[in-house]
């Protein structure tokens, strides 16, 4: 099976993989405190700071991946949600609405995009950590921000997620900061990983492979190392908005493993 056929036979999901250095941390990690209950403390804002400044968001909550953070937001949201065609399908919205849901880099094509400023924004940063280091300005109308290590570091099964809000979330204040209920193991593992792995580690290691594959296959590389785009109708299975967004993860993993032997 050639590379193009491999891509066409894969699912629509973006399933990334952990590099050896990340996997080794996961394989050897042991939670130090099995019985203590503590409020969460994290260095994730510092880790993300080469790309985004999240210091204005004073309320932080651990989450089981981006999706759980989105769930907490959506179950309480009373306003209508405007969602761009091809966005993360979990967020149900419409062509117009009172607020925006936006992913940046965009789930539509894996590229950095402009964040709208005309109405409140809920911002999903799921692909940060799989791109080059470049500044992304977050305007004042962004109310909430969601991030995880799932897409960027290939850790979807660990559900290491983060949720920030300019205003306190009453439900999560009670659950996490009063009752101290959250996933201690995944949260502590995330802290260990970001202490050892830099925000540009994945792109530095896999970017050259992404570029080679795109050149070979006639695709356009996305800002996220895992993705590429094309208008070739052969790839219409992967249609998202005006582009066909193709996940390169499987081919990248194969090439990366071959280089590591």
TAWODA-V764411 format. One record per residue. N is the residue number from 0. RES is the residue in one small letter. OMEGA is omega in radians with two decimals (NA if undefined). NEAR is the number of other C-alpha atoms within 8 Angstrom. D_FIRST is the distance of its C-alpha to the first C-alpha in Angstrom with 1 decimal. Layout:
n=N res=RES omega=OMEGA near=NEAR d_first=D_FIRST
n=N res=RES omega=OMEGA near=NEAR d_first=D_FIRST
//
This chain:
n=0 res=x omega=3.14 near=4 d_first=0.0
n=1 res=x omega=-3.02 near=5 d_first=3.8
n=2 res=x omega=3.13 near=8 d_first=6.7
n=3 res=x omega=3.13 near=7 d_first=8.3
n=4 res=x omega=3.09 near=8 d_first=6.1
n=5 res=x omega=3.12 near=9 d_first=6.4
n=6 res=x omega=-3.08 near=10 d_first=10.0
n=7 res=x omega=-3.12 near=8 d_first=10.7
n=8 res=x omega=-3.08 near=6 d_first=9.9
n=9 res=x omega=-3.14 near=6 d_first=12.3
n=10 res=x omega=3.12 near=4 d_first=16.0
n=11 res=x omega=-3.09 near=7 d_first=18.7
n=12 res=x omega=3.04 near=5 d_first=20.2
n=13 res=x omega=-3.12 near=7 d_first=20.4
n=14 res=x omega=-3.09 near=8 d_first=20.1
n=15 res=x omega=-3.07 near=13 d_first=20.8
n=16 res=x omega=3.10 near=9 d_first=21.3
n=17 res=x omega=3.00 near=10 d_first=24.4
n=18 res=x omega=-3.03 near=9 d_first=24.7
n=19 res=x omega=-3.10 near=6 d_first=26.3
n=20 res=x omega=3.10 near=7 d_first=29.7
n=21 res=x omega=3.14 near=11 d_first=29.6
n=22 res=x omega=-3.14 near=9 d_first=28.3
n=23 res=x omega=3.10 near=8 d_first=31.1
n=24 res=x omega=3.14 near=10 d_first=33.7
n=25 res=x omega=-3.07 near=8 d_first=32.6
n=26 res=x omega=-3.07 near=6 d_first=32.4
n=27 res=x omega=-3.06 near=6 d_first=36.0
n=28 res=x omega=3.05 near=7 d_first=37.7
n=29 res=x omega=3.10 near=4 d_first=40.8
n=30 res=x omega=-3.08 near=8 d_first=42.9
n=31 res=x omega=-3.04 near=4 d_first=46.4
n=32 res=x omega=-3.08 near=5 d_first=48.5
n=33 res=x omega=-3.01 near=5 d_first=47.9
n=34 res=x omega=-3.13 near=4 d_first=51.1
n=35 res=x omega=3.00 near=5 d_first=52.1
n=36 res=x omega=-3.04 near=5 d_first=51.8
n=37 res=x omega=2.97 near=5 d_first=51.5
n=38 res=x omega=-3.10 near=7 d_first=50.9
n=39 res=x omega=3.01 near=7 d_first=47.5
n=40 res=x omega=-3.00 near=4 d_first=47.7
n=41 res=x omega=3.03 near=6 d_first=44.8
n=42 res=x omega=-3.03 near=8 d_first=43.9
n=43 res=x omega=3.11 near=8 d_first=41.0
n=44 res=x omega=3.08 near=10 d_first=43.1
n=45 res=x omega=-3.13 near=6 d_first=43.6
n=46 res=x omega=-3.11 near=10 d_first=39.9
n=47 res=x omega=-2.97 near=10 d_first=39.0
n=48 res=x omega=3.06 near=9 d_first=42.0
n=49 res=x omega=-3.13 near=10 d_first=40.3
n=50 res=x omega=-3.10 near=9 d_first=38.6
n=51 res=x omega=3.07 near=10 d_first=40.8
n=52 res=x omega=-3.13 near=11 d_first=44.4
n=53 res=x omega=-3.11 near=7 d_first=44.8
n=54 res=x omega=3.10 near=6 d_first=48.3
n=55 res=x omega=-3.12 near=6 d_first=50.0
n=56 res=x omega=-2.96 near=11 d_first=48.3
n=57 res=x omega=-3.08 near=9 d_first=50.9
n=58 res=x omega=-3.05 near=10 d_first=49.4
n=59 res=x omega=3.13 near=9 d_first=46.4
n=60 res=x omega=2.97 near=10 d_first=44.8
n=61 res=x omega=3.13 near=12 d_first=42.0
n=62 res=x omega=3.08 near=14 d_first=39.4
n=63 res=x omega=-3.10 near=12 d_first=36.5
n=64 res=x omega=3.08 near=15 d_first=34.0
n=65 res=x omega=-3.00 near=15 d_first=34.4
n=66 res=x omega=3.11 near=8 d_first=34.3
n=67 res=x omega=3.07 near=10 d_first=37.4
n=68 res=x omega=3.09 near=14 d_first=39.2
n=69 res=x omega=3.13 near=10 d_first=38.3
n=70 res=x omega=3.12 near=8 d_first=39.6
n=71 res=x omega=3.10 near=8 d_first=42.9
n=72 res=x omega=-2.99 near=8 d_first=43.3
n=73 res=x omega=-3.11 near=7 d_first=42.4
n=74 res=x omega=-3.14 near=6 d_first=44.5
n=75 res=x omega=-3.05 near=6 d_first=47.6
n=76 res=x omega=3.12 near=6 d_first=46.8
n=77 res=x omega=-3.11 near=4 d_first=49.2
n=78 res=x omega=3.07 near=7 d_first=48.2
n=79 res=x omega=-3.00 near=8 d_first=45.7
n=80 res=x omega=3.07 near=13 d_first=42.4
n=81 res=x omega=-3.09 near=13 d_first=40.8
n=82 res=x omega=3.10 near=14 d_first=37.0
n=83 res=x omega=3.10 near=9 d_first=34.9
n=84 res=x omega=3.12 near=8 d_first=32.2
n=85 res=x omega=3.12 near=10 d_first=28.8
n=86 res=x omega=3.10 near=12 d_first=30.5
n=87 res=x omega=-2.96 near=8 d_first=29.9
n=88 res=x omega=-3.11 near=6 d_first=30.3
n=89 res=x omega=-3.14 near=5 d_first=32.4
n=90 res=x omega=-3.13 near=8 d_first=35.4
n=91 res=x omega=-3.13 near=7 d_first=36.8
n=92 res=x omega=-3.09 near=9 d_first=38.7
n=93 res=x omega=-3.06 near=9 d_first=39.5
n=94 res=x omega=3.07 near=8 d_first=39.8
n=95 res=x omega=-3.13 near=7 d_first=43.2
n=96 res=x omega=-3.12 near=11 d_first=45.0
n=97 res=x omega=-3.10 near=10 d_first=47.5
n=98 res=x omega=3.07 near=12 d_first=45.1
n=99 res=x omega=2.76 near=13 d_first=41.6
n=100 res=x omega=-3.07 near=13 d_first=38.6
n=101 res=x omega=2.95 near=13 d_first=36.5
n=102 res=x omega=3.13 near=12 d_first=33.6
n=103 res=x omega=-0.08 near=16 d_first=33.6
n=104 res=x omega=-2.98 near=15 d_first=31.1
n=105 res=x omega=3.02 near=13 d_first=30.3
n=106 res=x omega=-3.13 near=12 d_first=27.9
n=107 res=x omega=-3.04 near=12 d_first=27.3
n=108 res=x omega=3.12 near=14 d_first=25.7
n=109 res=x omega=-3.09 near=15 d_first=26.2
n=110 res=x omega=2.99 near=11 d_first=29.0
n=111 res=x omega=-3.08 near=8 d_first=32.6
n=112 res=x omega=3.07 near=7 d_first=34.9
n=113 res=x omega=3.09 near=4 d_first=38.6
n=114 res=x omega=-3.08 near=8 d_first=40.2
n=115 res=x omega=-3.10 near=7 d_first=42.6
n=116 res=x omega=-3.04 near=8 d_first=46.3
n=117 res=x omega=-3.13 near=4 d_first=47.9
n=118 res=x omega=-3.12 near=9 d_first=47.8
n=119 res=x omega=-3.10 near=11 d_first=46.9
n=120 res=x omega=2.92 near=14 d_first=43.3
n=121 res=x omega=-2.90 near=12 d_first=41.3
n=122 res=x omega=3.14 near=13 d_first=38.8
n=123 res=x omega=-3.10 near=12 d_first=35.5
n=124 res=x omega=-2.97 near=12 d_first=34.3
n=125 res=x omega=-3.05 near=15 d_first=31.2
n=126 res=x omega=3.03 near=14 d_first=29.0
n=127 res=x omega=-3.06 near=11 d_first=31.9
n=128 res=x omega=3.05 near=13 d_first=30.9
n=129 res=x omega=-3.10 near=16 d_first=27.5
n=130 res=x omega=2.93 near=12 d_first=29.1
n=131 res=x omega=3.06 near=9 d_first=31.3
n=132 res=x omega=3.06 near=8 d_first=35.0
n=133 res=x omega=-3.05 near=6 d_first=36.7
n=134 res=x omega=3.02 near=7 d_first=39.7
n=135 res=x omega=3.14 near=6 d_first=39.4
n=136 res=x omega=3.12 near=6 d_first=42.8
n=137 res=x omega=-3.11 near=8 d_first=43.5
n=138 res=x omega=-3.05 near=7 d_first=46.3
n=139 res=x omega=-3.12 near=5 d_first=49.2
n=140 res=x omega=3.05 near=8 d_first=48.2
n=141 res=x omega=-3.08 near=11 d_first=45.2
n=142 res=x omega=-3.07 near=12 d_first=46.6
n=143 res=x omega=-3.14 near=12 d_first=43.8
n=144 res=x omega=-3.12 near=12 d_first=40.8
n=145 res=x omega=-3.13 near=15 d_first=37.9
n=146 res=x omega=2.99 near=13 d_first=35.5
n=147 res=x omega=3.07 near=14 d_first=33.5
n=148 res=x omega=-3.04 near=16 d_first=31.4
n=149 res=x omega=-3.07 near=16 d_first=28.5
n=150 res=x omega=-2.99 near=14 d_first=26.3
n=151 res=x omega=-3.04 near=14 d_first=27.5
n=152 res=x omega=3.08 near=14 d_first=27.4
n=153 res=x omega=-3.02 near=12 d_first=24.8
n=154 res=x omega=-3.06 near=14 d_first=27.7
n=155 res=x omega=-3.09 near=10 d_first=27.4
n=156 res=x omega=3.14 near=5 d_first=28.5
n=157 res=x omega=3.08 near=7 d_first=31.7
n=158 res=x omega=3.13 near=13 d_first=33.0
n=159 res=x omega=-3.03 near=16 d_first=34.8
n=160 res=x omega=-3.05 near=17 d_first=36.2
n=161 res=x omega=-3.09 near=15 d_first=39.2
n=162 res=x omega=3.11 near=14 d_first=41.3
n=163 res=x omega=3.11 near=12 d_first=44.2
n=164 res=x omega=3.07 near=13 d_first=46.9
n=165 res=x omega=3.09 near=10 d_first=49.9
n=166 res=x omega=3.14 near=8 d_first=51.9
n=167 res=x omega=3.02 near=7 d_first=52.0
n=168 res=x omega=-3.03 near=8 d_first=50.1
n=169 res=x omega=-3.13 near=6 d_first=53.0
n=170 res=x omega=-3.09 near=6 d_first=50.7
n=171 res=x omega=3.03 near=9 d_first=48.7
n=172 res=x omega=3.13 near=10 d_first=51.9
n=173 res=x omega=-3.03 near=9 d_first=53.3
n=174 res=x omega=-2.99 near=11 d_first=50.1
n=175 res=x omega=-3.03 near=12 d_first=49.0
n=176 res=x omega=3.04 near=11 d_first=52.2
n=177 res=x omega=3.14 near=7 d_first=54.8
n=178 res=x omega=-3.12 near=7 d_first=53.1
n=179 res=x omega=3.08 near=10 d_first=50.6
n=180 res=x omega=2.98 near=7 d_first=47.7
n=181 res=x omega=-3.08 near=8 d_first=44.3
n=182 res=x omega=-3.07 near=9 d_first=41.4
n=183 res=x omega=-3.07 near=6 d_first=43.1
n=184 res=x omega=-3.12 near=7 d_first=40.2
n=185 res=x omega=3.14 near=10 d_first=37.5
n=186 res=x omega=3.13 near=11 d_first=40.0
n=187 res=x omega=3.07 near=9 d_first=41.2
n=188 res=x omega=3.10 near=11 d_first=37.7
n=189 res=x omega=3.12 near=10 d_first=37.0
n=190 res=x omega=3.11 near=11 d_first=40.1
n=191 res=x omega=-3.11 near=9 d_first=39.1
n=192 res=x omega=-3.08 near=10 d_first=35.7
n=193 res=x omega=3.04 near=12 d_first=37.2
n=194 res=x omega=-3.05 near=7 d_first=39.8
n=195 res=x omega=-3.02 near=6 d_first=37.3
n=196 res=x omega=-3.11 near=8 d_first=34.4
n=197 res=x omega=-3.07 near=8 d_first=35.2
n=198 res=x omega=-3.14 near=12 d_first=34.1
n=199 res=x omega=-3.06 near=11 d_first=32.1
n=200 res=x omega=-3.10 near=9 d_first=30.5
n=201 res=x omega=-3.11 near=15 d_first=27.0
n=202 res=x omega=3.13 near=13 d_first=26.9
n=203 res=x omega=-3.10 near=9 d_first=28.4
n=204 res=x omega=-3.01 near=7 d_first=25.8
n=205 res=x omega=-3.13 near=11 d_first=22.6
n=206 res=x omega=3.11 near=10 d_first=23.8
n=207 res=x omega=3.11 near=8 d_first=22.9
n=208 res=x omega=3.09 near=10 d_first=19.2
n=209 res=x omega=-3.10 near=13 d_first=19.3
n=210 res=x omega=3.13 near=9 d_first=20.9
n=211 res=x omega=-3.14 near=8 d_first=18.4
n=212 res=x omega=-3.12 near=10 d_first=15.4
n=213 res=x omega=3.11 near=12 d_first=17.5
n=214 res=x omega=-3.12 near=9 d_first=18.6
n=215 res=x omega=-3.02 near=7 d_first=15.2
n=216 res=x omega=-3.14 near=8 d_first=14.0
n=217 res=x omega=3.14 near=7 d_first=17.5
n=218 res=x omega=3.08 near=11 d_first=18.4
n=219 res=x omega=-3.10 near=9 d_first=21.8
n=220 res=x omega=3.05 near=12 d_first=22.2
n=221 res=x omega=3.01 near=12 d_first=24.3
n=222 res=x omega=3.02 near=12 d_first=27.3
n=223 res=x omega=-3.05 near=14 d_first=25.6
n=224 res=x omega=-3.06 near=13 d_first=23.1
n=225 res=x omega=-2.92 near=12 d_first=20.6
n=226 res=x omega=3.02 near=15 d_first=20.4
n=227 res=x omega=-3.11 near=15 d_first=19.8
n=228 res=x omega=3.09 near=13 d_first=21.0
n=229 res=x omega=2.99 near=12 d_first=20.5
n=230 res=x omega=3.10 near=9 d_first=22.3
n=231 res=x omega=-3.10 near=7 d_first=19.4
n=232 res=x omega=3.09 near=5 d_first=19.8
n=233 res=x omega=-3.11 near=5 d_first=16.0
n=234 res=x omega=-3.09 near=12 d_first=16.3
n=235 res=x omega=3.03 near=9 d_first=19.5
n=236 res=x omega=-3.04 near=8 d_first=18.2
n=237 res=x omega=-3.09 near=9 d_first=19.2
n=238 res=x omega=3.02 near=11 d_first=22.6
n=239 res=x omega=-3.06 near=12 d_first=25.4
n=240 res=x omega=-3.09 near=8 d_first=28.6
n=241 res=x omega=-3.09 near=6 d_first=28.1
n=242 res=x omega=2.98 near=11 d_first=24.6
n=243 res=x omega=-3.10 near=16 d_first=21.1
n=244 res=x omega=-3.04 near=14 d_first=20.8
n=245 res=x omega=3.06 near=11 d_first=17.3
n=246 res=x omega=-3.13 near=13 d_first=17.0
n=247 res=x omega=-2.94 near=11 d_first=15.4
n=248 res=x omega=-3.10 near=12 d_first=16.4
n=249 res=x omega=3.14 near=8 d_first=13.2
n=250 res=x omega=3.10 near=8 d_first=11.9
n=251 res=x omega=-3.14 near=13 d_first=15.6
n=252 res=x omega=3.12 near=9 d_first=16.1
n=253 res=x omega=-3.14 near=8 d_first=13.4
n=254 res=x omega=3.14 near=9 d_first=15.1
n=255 res=x omega=3.12 near=10 d_first=18.5
n=256 res=x omega=3.12 near=8 d_first=18.2
n=257 res=x omega=3.14 near=7 d_first=17.2
n=258 res=x omega=-3.09 near=6 d_first=20.2
n=259 res=x omega=-3.09 near=5 d_first=22.4
n=260 res=x omega=NA near=4 d_first=22.0
//
